[in-house]
Amino acid sequence: MLERFHLEVLAAIKEQGTLTQAAESLNLSQSALSHSIKKLEGQLKTPVWQKEGRSLRLTNAGEQILTLANRVLPQFKHTEHLLRQIATGEMGSLRIGMECHPCYQWLLKVIEPYLEKWPNVDIDVKQEFQFGGLGALHSFEIDILVTPDPLYKPSLSFIPVFDYEHRLVVASSHPLAAQAAVLPEQLAGEVLFTYPVEPERLDIFSQFLNPAKCTVKRHKTIETTEIMLQMVAAGRGVSALPGWLVDEFAQKMPIKSLRFGEQGINKQIFLGVRKGEEHISYLSDFITQAQGIA
């Protein structure tokens, strides 16, 4: 009974608010749109919308259909896009979402040789998902998610690409710089700079400070890695970043990294993809190349 057309109509009604605007967005007449929904309501034996003045409000049944539309329509569009590419001889496109803010330098090392090998594949890096890309992957807005914190779901696969150690970053002149490792209580008087991520998702809190019931003097967020490390180098505070990234910046800045406790915080970077798509040739090769660059 339910067809794709009905899903598109309900989605348009929710987005546009009125029958007139919904019909225009779908290039239909109001009568054709209204007739189709009345026929559906007859089959379902329940209304899917109610008129409130010039506007329309979805009923509980309509909201249920809309939920299905929000889940299914992006998959239709994604598959149709792939089919158009096949029909026109295009190889495809690869939309990468970043949930690992400091991973851009690493990503550049992967992309450069990949572009040479796959000249017919377009690459787009979606920065807006750097602090929460799981939903974007699930809703077909991106094809690959780069993340240090996979959230396993039946519809997604997460492939580890490299290991790293999360480390504390201090200025070379900082009193802690003489140590190889830091204890939680030693950060009580420090200003901590991090990316704008919820504290519960930050490893320095979840794996180091919180278990020891410790905290820092103040927590400030900065979006740019370079600015963050300049603040650290100037003695304004400390930060927590991947060791490989700190090693790169330490060659030109007066900073040093320390281990978190005796055991350290060991992490992995993962590439998240939708299950079943990891075998697409150009996507699979991107994963292979990424695993070769640590």
Phi, psi and chi 1 to 4 in degrees:
 res  aa     phi    psi   chi1   chi2   chi3   chi4
   1 MET       -  -48.1  -62.6 -168.4  -55.9      -
   2 LEU   -74.2  134.4  -87.3  176.1      -      -
   3 GLU  -123.7  165.2  -59.9  175.4    5.8      -
   4 ARG   -57.0  -37.7  178.1 -179.0  175.9  179.5
   5 PHE   -57.4  -41.5  172.7   72.2      -      -
   6 HIS   -63.5  -39.3  -60.5  130.7      -      -
   7 LEU   -62.9  -42.4  -54.8 -175.6      -      -
   8 GLU   -65.5  -37.0  -68.7  174.1  -23.2      -
   9 VAL   -64.8  -48.3  169.0      -      -      -
  10 LEU   -63.6  -38.7  -90.2  -69.3      -      -
  11 ALA   -64.3  -39.5      -      -      -      -
  12 ALA   -68.3  -39.6      -      -      -      -
  13 ILE   -61.7  -44.3  -71.4  -67.9      -      -
  14 LYS   -64.0  -40.3 -175.0   68.3  174.3 -177.9
  15 GLU   -76.4  -42.4 -178.6  178.5   -7.3      -
  16 GLN   -88.6  -33.3  -57.0  -63.7  -26.9      -
  17 GLY    92.5  -29.7      -      -      -      -
  18 THR  -126.8  158.4   68.9      -      -      -
  19 LEU   -65.0  -39.7 -170.6   64.4      -      -
  20 THR   -61.1  -49.7  -59.1      -      -      -
  21 GLN   -68.5  -36.4  -67.2  172.9  -43.9      -
  22 ALA   -64.4  -43.6      -      -      -      -
  23 ALA   -62.9  -41.4      -      -      -      -
  24 GLU   -63.9  -41.7  -71.3  177.9   -3.5      -
  25 SER   -65.4  -25.2   70.4      -      -      -
  26 LEU  -100.3    3.5  -65.0  171.3      -      -
  27 ASN    57.4   44.7  -64.3  -44.7      -      -
  28 LEU  -126.1  161.9  -66.4  170.0      -      -
  29 SER   -81.8  154.9   67.3      -      -      -
  30 GLN   -61.0  -38.9  -70.0 -174.3   48.6      -
  31 SER   -65.4  -40.1   59.2      -      -      -
  32 ALA   -66.0  -41.0      -      -      -      -
  33 LEU   -67.1  -47.7 -169.0  152.0      -      -
  34 SER   -62.8  -41.9 -178.0      -      -      -
  35 HIS   -61.8  -41.6  175.7   73.6      -      -
  36 SER   -62.9  -42.2  176.3      -      -      -
  37 ILE   -71.3  -37.0  -66.8  -58.4      -      -
  38 LYS   -61.6  -38.3  -76.5 -177.3  179.5  177.8
  39 LYS   -64.8  -41.4 -176.9  177.7  178.9 -179.1
  40 LEU   -63.9  -43.2  174.7   64.6      -      -
  41 GLU   -62.4  -35.5  -70.9  176.2  -29.9      -
  42 GLY   -63.8  -39.6      -      -      -      -
  43 GLN   -70.1  -38.8  -66.8  173.3  -25.9      -
  44 LEU   -80.7  -18.9  -63.2  175.8      -      -
  45 LYS    61.7   33.8  -64.8 -178.3  172.9   55.0
  46 THR  -160.5  145.0 -175.4      -      -      -
  47 PRO   -72.8  151.6   25.4  -33.5      -      -
  48 VAL  -110.3  -12.6  -60.4      -      -      -
  49 TRP  -148.9  163.0   67.1   35.7      -      -
  50 GLN  -133.7  142.8  -67.7  177.8  -16.2      -
  51 LYS   -82.9  135.2  -73.3 -172.2  176.9 -178.5
  52 GLU  -130.3   88.7  -66.7 -176.2  -13.3      -
  53 GLY    70.6 -126.2      -      -      -      -
  54 ARG   -88.9  -10.1  -63.3 -177.1   61.3 -174.1
  55 SER   -95.1  166.2  -60.3      -      -      -
  56 LEU  -120.4  140.0  -67.0  174.8      -      -
  57 ARG  -119.9  129.9 -179.0 -179.0   63.7   82.1
  58 LEU   -72.1  137.7  -63.8 -176.9      -      -
  59 THR   -77.6 -179.1   63.3      -      -      -
  60 ASN   -60.0  -39.4 -176.2   45.2      -      -
  61 ALA   -65.2  -41.6      -      -      -      -
  62 GLY   -62.7  -39.7      -      -      -      -
  63 GLU   -64.8  -35.6  -69.6  -70.9   -9.4      -
  64 GLN   -64.9  -41.7  -67.4  -62.6  -41.9      -
  65 ILE   -65.8  -38.8  -62.6  172.5      -      -
  66 LEU   -62.7  -39.6 -179.7   64.4      -      -
  67 THR   -58.9  -43.3  -61.5      -      -      -
  68 LEU   -63.6  -41.6  175.9   64.7      -      -
  69 ALA   -61.5  -43.2      -      -      -      -
  70 ASN   -64.0  -27.6  -69.1  -24.1      -      -
  71 ARG   -86.3  -38.5 -172.7  168.8   66.1 -112.0
  72 VAL   -91.7  -40.1  172.1      -      -      -
  73 LEU   -58.2  -42.1  -71.3  179.4      -      -
  74 PRO   -60.2  -31.9  -25.6   35.8      -      -
  75 GLN   -70.3  -39.5  -62.7 -177.6   43.6      -
  76 PHE   -57.1  -51.4  -90.2  114.8      -      -
  77 LYS   -62.4  -40.7  -67.1  176.4 -178.1  176.9
  78 HIS   -63.7  -46.3  176.1   65.3      -      -
  79 THR   -65.2  -41.1  -58.4      -      -      -
  80 GLU   -63.6  -36.7  -73.4  171.4  -15.2      -
  81 HIS   -62.9  -43.8  176.1   66.2      -      -
  82 LEU   -64.0  -39.9  -67.2  177.0      -      -
  83 LEU   -66.8  -37.6  -67.3  174.7      -      -
  84 ARG   -63.4  -39.0  -77.5 -165.7  -60.9  -90.3
  85 GLN   -64.5  -40.6  -69.7  177.1  -32.7      -
  86 ILE   -64.3  -44.1  -67.3  172.0      -      -
  87 ALA   -64.8  -32.5      -      -      -      -
  88 THR   -95.4    2.4   57.5      -      -      -
  89 GLY    84.6    4.4      -      -      -      -
  90 GLU   -75.8  150.3  -63.6  178.2   39.6      -
  91 MET   -78.6  -43.8 -178.5   59.8   69.9      -
  92 GLY   150.1 -172.6      -      -      -      -
  93 SER  -137.3  151.4   61.5      -      -      -
  94 LEU  -127.2  111.0 -162.3   59.2      -      -
  95 ARG  -103.0  117.3  -59.9  162.4  -60.5  169.7
  96 ILE  -107.1  124.7  -56.3  168.4      -      -
  97 GLY  -101.3  136.1      -      -      -      -
  98 MET  -105.9  117.7  -60.8  -65.8  -69.3      -
  99 GLU  -113.5   14.1 -156.0  176.1   56.7      -
 100 CYS  -124.5   94.1  171.0      -      -      -
 101 HIS   -55.8  -44.4 -165.1  106.9      -      -
 102 PRO   -80.7    6.6   29.9  -34.7      -      -
 103 CYS   -87.1    3.8  -72.9      -      -      -
 104 TYR   -63.7  -40.0  -76.2  100.1      -      -
 105 GLN   -62.0  -40.2  -79.8   82.8   -4.2      -
 106 TRP   -66.2  -42.5  166.1   80.4      -      -
 107 LEU   -61.3  -38.2 -177.9   62.3      -      -
 108 LEU   -59.6  -35.6  -69.0  175.1      -      -
 109 LYS   -68.3  -28.2  -63.2  176.3 -176.3  176.7
 110 VAL   -80.3  -42.9 -178.5      -      -      -
 111 ILE   -67.3  -39.2  -73.1  178.7      -      -
 112 GLU   -56.8  -54.5 -175.9  176.7   -1.5      -
 113 PRO   -70.7  -26.7   23.7  -33.0      -      -
 114 TYR   -65.9  -41.7 -177.7   83.0      -      -
 115 LEU   -62.8  -34.7  -71.1  174.4      -      -
 116 GLU   -67.8  -39.7  -73.8 -170.9   26.4      -
 117 LYS   -77.0  -31.6 -174.9  173.5 -179.6 -179.7
 118 TRP  -122.9   72.8  -63.3   90.6      -      -
 119 PRO   -66.3  -19.5   24.1  -34.2      -      -
 120 ASN   -97.8    8.5  -65.4  -38.0      -      -
 121 VAL  -105.8  124.1  174.3      -      -      -
 122 ASP   -84.7  140.1  -67.5  -34.4      -      -
 123 ILE  -118.9  134.4  -73.8 -173.9      -      -
 124 ASP  -134.3  127.7 -172.3   13.3      -      -
 125 VAL  -101.8  119.8  178.7      -      -      -
 126 LYS   -94.1  102.2  -55.5  -75.4 -171.4  176.9
 127 GLN   -75.1  -24.9  -62.4 -173.6   34.1      -
 128 GLU   -66.9  -12.2   63.6  -95.2   34.4      -
 129 PHE  -101.1   14.4  -56.2  120.6      -      -
 130 GLN   -68.5  -19.0   59.1 -167.2   -1.8      -
 131 PHE  -116.6   21.8  -59.2  123.1      -      -
 132 GLY   168.3   70.4      -      -      -      -
 133 GLY  -100.5   -1.8      -      -      -      -
 134 LEU   -62.1  -43.1 -172.4   67.4      -      -
 135 GLY   -63.0  -36.8      -      -      -      -
 136 ALA   -66.3  -37.8      -      -      -      -
 137 LEU   -68.1  -42.8  179.8   62.7      -      -
 138 HIS   -67.3  -31.6 -160.0  -95.8      -      -
 139 SER   -97.8   16.0   61.9      -      -      -
 140 PHE    68.1   23.3  -69.1   78.3      -      -
 141 GLU   -83.0  -25.3  -64.9  175.9   73.1      -
 142 ILE  -133.8  165.6   56.7  177.0      -      -
 143 ASP  -108.0  -26.4  -55.6  -58.0      -      -
 144 ILE  -136.9  138.3  -70.8 -179.0      -      -
 145 LEU  -117.4  123.1  176.0   65.0      -      -
 146 VAL   -92.4  116.9 -178.0      -      -      -
 147 THR  -148.5  145.7  179.9      -      -      -
 148 PRO   -92.2   -5.8   30.8  -30.8      -      -
 149 ASP  -130.0   78.5  -59.4  -57.5      -      -
 150 PRO   -68.0  142.5   26.3  -34.9      -      -
 151 LEU  -118.1  102.4 -176.0   57.9      -      -
 152 TYR   -71.5  129.4  -66.7   96.1      -      -
 153 LYS  -134.7  153.2  -69.8 -177.2  174.9  -66.6
 154 PRO   -57.5  -28.9  -23.6   33.3      -      -
 155 SER   -89.6   -3.1   60.1      -      -      -
 156 LEU  -123.6  151.4  -56.3  177.0      -      -
 157 SER  -121.2  141.3  -65.8      -      -      -
 158 PHE  -121.9  120.5  -72.6   92.0      -      -
 159 ILE  -108.6  121.4  -59.4   99.6      -      -
 160 PRO   -69.7  137.6   24.0  -31.4      -      -
 161 VAL  -116.2  -32.3  -71.2      -      -      -
 162 PHE  -162.9  155.3   69.7   87.6      -      -
 163 ASP   -96.4  152.6  -57.0  -31.0      -      -
 164 TYR  -156.1  167.6   69.0   94.6      -      -
 165 GLU  -110.6  130.1 -176.6  179.6   -4.8      -
 166 HIS   -81.9  128.3 -155.6   57.2      -      -
 167 ARG  -132.5  156.4  -64.1  178.0   69.3   86.9
 168 LEU   -81.2  138.6 -179.2   75.1      -      -
 169 VAL  -114.2  128.2 -167.5      -      -      -
 170 VAL  -132.6  164.5  -58.4      -      -      -
 171 ALA   -69.8  151.0      -      -      -      -
 172 SER   -61.0  -24.7  -62.3      -      -      -
 173 SER   -90.8   -1.6   58.0      -      -      -
 174 HIS   -68.8  141.7 -165.4  -73.5      -      -
 175 PRO   -53.9  -30.6  -26.7   34.6      -      -
 176 LEU   -76.1  -14.1  -68.9  173.5      -      -
 177 ALA   -62.8  -21.5      -      -      -      -
 178 ALA   -78.9  -10.2      -      -      -      -
 179 GLN   -94.1  155.9  -59.0  179.3 -171.1      -
 180 ALA   -87.3  -26.8      -      -      -      -
 181 ALA  -141.8  162.3      -      -      -      -
 182 VAL  -123.0  147.8   63.1      -      -      -
 183 LEU  -100.9  153.0  -61.2  175.7      -      -
 184 PRO   -55.1  -43.4  -26.5   35.2      -      -
 185 GLU   -67.3  -17.3   56.1  -90.9   21.9      -
 186 GLN   -75.4   -8.5  -69.8 -178.6  -64.4      -
 187 LEU  -100.1    5.4  -60.7 -176.6      -      -
 188 ALA   -60.3  -32.5      -      -      -      -
 189 GLY   -99.6   12.6      -      -      -      -
 190 GLU   -99.1  151.6  -61.5  -68.4  -18.5      -
 191 VAL   -91.7  126.0  175.1      -      -      -
 192 LEU  -106.5  124.8  173.8   66.4      -      -
 193 PHE   -99.7  129.0  -59.8  118.0      -      -
 194 THR  -139.4  170.6   74.4      -      -      -
 195 TYR   -70.1  160.1  -62.2  114.5      -      -
 196 PRO   -74.0   72.3   24.6  -32.9      -      -
 197 VAL  -121.7  147.4  178.3      -      -      -
 198 GLU   -54.8  135.5  -60.1   88.1  -14.6      -
 199 PRO   -52.8  -35.0  -28.5   36.2      -      -
 200 GLU   -67.4  -16.2   57.7  -90.7   20.2      -
 201 ARG   -96.9   -1.8  -66.4 -171.5   59.5 -158.2
 202 LEU   -90.9  126.2  -65.6  168.9      -      -
 203 ASP   -61.9  -33.1  -64.5  -50.1      -      -
 204 ILE   -62.2  -30.6 -173.1  172.2      -      -
 205 PHE   -85.3  -54.6  -75.9  107.9      -      -
 206 SER   -68.3  -32.9   63.4      -      -      -
 207 GLN  -108.5   -6.5  -63.4 -165.4   43.9      -
 208 PHE  -130.0  -60.9 -172.6   64.3      -      -
 209 LEU   -77.4  -49.9  -68.0  172.0      -      -
 210 ASN   -60.6  -44.9  -67.6  -11.7      -      -
 211 PRO   -60.0  -28.1  -26.0   36.4      -      -
 212 ALA   -92.7    4.2      -      -      -      -
 213 LYS    56.0   41.9  -65.9 -178.6  170.5   54.9
 214 CYS  -119.8  165.4  -66.0      -      -      -
 215 THR  -151.5 -176.5 -171.6      -      -      -
 216 VAL  -106.4  168.5  -67.5      -      -      -
 217 LYS   -64.6  -43.6  178.2 -178.6  177.5 -179.1
 218 ARG  -153.8  147.5 -160.8  177.6  -36.1  147.6
 219 HIS  -120.3  118.8  176.7 -156.4      -      -
 220 LYS  -120.3  145.7  -67.3 -175.3  176.2 -178.6
 221 THR  -108.3  140.9   60.5      -      -      -
 222 ILE  -138.2  134.7  -62.0  177.0      -      -
 223 GLU   -83.5  -27.7  -70.1 -165.5   10.6      -
 224 THR  -100.3  127.5  -51.5      -      -      -
 225 THR   -59.5  -45.6  -56.8      -      -      -
 226 GLU   -61.4  -44.1  -71.2   81.0   -3.2      -
 227 ILE   -64.6  -42.0  -61.0  -62.4      -      -
 228 MET   -57.8  -46.1 -172.8 -174.9  -58.6      -
 229 LEU   -73.3  -28.8  -70.5  177.6      -      -
 230 GLN   -66.0  -38.8  -75.0  177.2   -0.1      -
 231 MET   -63.7  -41.1  -64.3  -73.7  -78.5      -
 232 VAL   -65.2  -46.6  170.6      -      -      -
 233 ALA   -61.0  -29.8      -      -      -      -
 234 ALA   -82.5    1.0      -      -      -      -
 235 GLY    80.2   18.6      -      -      -      -
 236 ARG   -83.1  -13.2  -58.3  -74.0 -173.7   89.7
 237 GLY   168.9 -167.9      -      -      -      -
 238 VAL  -125.2  169.6  -59.6      -      -      -
 239 SER  -146.0  175.0 -173.1      -      -      -
 240 ALA  -134.7  118.1      -      -      -      -
 241 LEU  -143.7  164.8  -68.2  168.0      -      -
 242 PRO   -59.8  138.6  -24.1   34.2      -      -
 243 GLY   -58.7  -39.1      -      -      -      -
 244 TRP   -63.4  -33.4   57.4  -93.0      -      -
 245 LEU   -72.7  -41.7 -179.2   65.8      -      -
 246 VAL   -62.6  -40.3 -178.4      -      -      -
 247 ASP   -59.6  -37.9  -69.2  -18.4      -      -
 248 GLU   -65.7  -46.2  -71.5 -175.9   13.0      -
 249 PHE   -73.9  -27.1  -81.1   92.5      -      -
 250 ALA   -66.4  -17.5      -      -      -      -
 251 GLN   -71.7  -19.8  -63.5  176.9   20.5      -
 252 LYS  -128.6    0.1   53.2 -173.7  177.2 -178.7
 253 MET  -132.1  149.2  -60.1  176.5   71.3      -
 254 PRO   -80.6   72.0   29.9  -34.5      -      -
 255 ILE  -131.1  161.2   56.4  175.0      -      -
 256 LYS  -143.3  150.6 -176.3 -171.1  173.7 -177.2
 257 SER  -112.8  147.2   68.3      -      -      -
 258 LEU  -125.5  153.3  -68.7   72.3      -      -
 259 ARG   -76.9  145.4  172.1  161.5  -71.2 -179.4
 260 PHE   -83.4  101.6  -75.7  107.4      -      -
 261 GLY    69.7 -171.3      -      -      -      -
 262 GLU   -72.6  -35.1  -67.8 -176.2    6.0      -
 263 GLN   -87.8  -24.5  -58.3  -60.5  -41.1      -
 264 GLY    76.3  174.2      -      -      -      -
 265 ILE  -114.3  106.2  -62.2  177.6      -      -
 266 ASN   -98.0  130.5  -63.3  -56.7      -      -
 267 LYS  -130.1  171.4  -60.8  -81.9  -68.0  179.2
 268 GLN  -135.6  150.2  -74.5 -178.0  -55.2      -
 269 ILE   -98.6  132.9  -67.3  -64.9      -      -
 270 PHE  -117.8  152.9  -65.6   81.6      -      -
 271 LEU  -108.9  118.6  -64.4 -177.4      -      -
 272 GLY   -94.8  133.7      -      -      -      -
 273 VAL  -138.4  161.2  -62.1      -      -      -
 274 ARG   -75.4  136.6  -70.2  178.1  -71.3  -85.9
 275 LYS   -59.7  136.3  -78.9 -170.6  177.0  176.7
 276 GLY    98.1  -21.1      -      -      -      -
 277 GLU   -98.3   -8.7  -65.8 -170.5    4.5      -
 278 GLU   -67.1  -11.9   58.2  -93.5   57.6      -
 279 HIS   -97.0   -2.6  -57.9  -58.3      -      -
 280 ILE   -61.2  130.5  -64.4  174.6      -      -
 281 SER   -54.7  -51.9   57.4      -      -      -
 282 TYR   -72.4  -26.8   59.1   85.9      -      -
 283 LEU   -75.4  -42.2 -165.1  153.6      -      -
 284 SER   -61.9  -39.7  173.7      -      -      -
 285 ASP   -70.0  -32.6 -165.3   56.0      -      -
 286 PHE   -61.5  -43.1 -177.6   89.3      -      -
 287 ILE   -62.2  -44.2  -65.4  172.2      -      -
 288 THR   -61.0  -45.8  -60.2      -      -      -
 289 GLN   -65.0  -37.6  -67.9 -161.2   38.6      -
 290 ALA   -63.8  -38.8      -      -      -      -
 291 GLN   -67.9  -20.3  -70.5  174.7  -42.8      -
 292 GLY   -88.5   -5.2      -      -      -      -
 293 ILE  -119.3  105.9  -62.2  178.2      -      -
 294 ALA  -103.5      -      -      -      -      -
